Amino acid sequence: MAVTWEEALAEREAIGEAKGLAEGEARGEAKGKLIATRQAITLLAKHCFRSLPAGFEEKLEAIDDLGRLYEILEQVHEARTVEELSI
């Protein structure tokens, strides 16, 4: 059975839409992990150090490497002062 141009176009559109949705979902998930990790760092740091220096949260916002944020999260747990964190 022959495929019409309309059917072929509809199939391509469906494939493109599915690919776009998957890519958007992946970007959203990655962004969510960054946000959650920054929040965890901030909450734990406030708990451990009572107060945070000016610009602390802005510096965290500038970090888009999840691995780096995980390193900072571990540092918060081990540091005695907020100045020991390598942000």
RADA-V973203 format. One record per backbone hydrogen bond with DSSP energy under -0.5 kcal/mol. NH is the residue of the N-H (numbers start at 0). CO is the residue of the C=O. If there is no record, write none. Layout:
# RADA-V973203
nh={NH:NH}
co={CO:CO}
This chain:
# RADA-V973203
nh={7:8:9:10:11:12:13:14:15:16:17:18:19:20:21:22:23:24:25:26:27:28:29:30:31:32:33:34:35:36:37:38:39:40:41:42:43:44:45:46:47:48:49:50:55:58:59:60:61:62:63:65:68:69:70:71:72:73:74:75:76:77:78:83:84:86}
co={3:4:5:6:7:8:9:10:11:12:13:14:15:16:17:18:19:20:21:22:23:24:25:26:27:28:29:30:31:32:33:34:35:36:37:38:39:40:41:42:43:44:45:48:52:54:55:56:57:59:61:63:64:65:66:67:68:69:70:71:72:73:74:80:81:84}
